[in-house]
Amino acid sequence: MPRPADRDTFEAAFRAAVAAVLPSATVEVVVRTMVAIKLRVDLDENRFIDAFFNERNHRTDLSLIEGGRRVFGYDNLGKWH
């Protein structure tokens, strides 16, 4: 997926990706600000995916949360934080 320019482009691309691999899943907007968006995909009662995008610095975070703990995560910052 090319790097999106803004939060609305990120949201559209994320929704399309989720629909392609999890057609029955729904994407919920958790937070939307002027420059950022956080989305959630509930997988079951114990597991969900969070996605975050900030258009100011093009930060993208993806996390798989299971039982309240992050079991997998990715971000594109390229340094320890």
Secondary structure, DSSP 8 states (H G I E B T S, - for coil): ----SSHHHHHHHHHHHHHHH-TT--EEEEEE-SSEEEEEEEEETTEEEEEEEETTTTEEEEEEEETTEEEEEEES--S--
